[in-house]
Amino acid sequence: MESDIIKVYRFDGSELVVNADLIETVEATPDTVITLTTGKKIVVTDSVEVIIKRVVDYKQAIFRR
């Protein structure tokens, strides 16, 4: 797995990589909004459930190393 990033997608279809360790909250409002510990907010097309799965997968990969 690549470093500490997860991939998400903006509404224009472009891919964005986010540092999973910087995610503070993920909420559906109804769009999915990721809030980082820096205060920055990112609106993405991915569902909350998908983002949670990606973060969990990342964390599990870290502990397997």
Steps between C-alpha positions, in 0.01 A plus 500: 500500500619848421629695799213639708261610228155403387350589164173691470326666209376855446173574324684584178634142499856592591687284746628643825726334753446576866728427793286256699667605825379859453131412471309635798141442389304365203137600470214470254321835463366351244832537313793333672721753676841404635636735765874484562677579825626814326141626471490454124178348364482286187173409325518167320276255312607199708255389770583515869502119508752477213732750667479313830585174322802658331628643829449166679677315217788747522528462879492120475776509239712712734466250785591208271837651413 
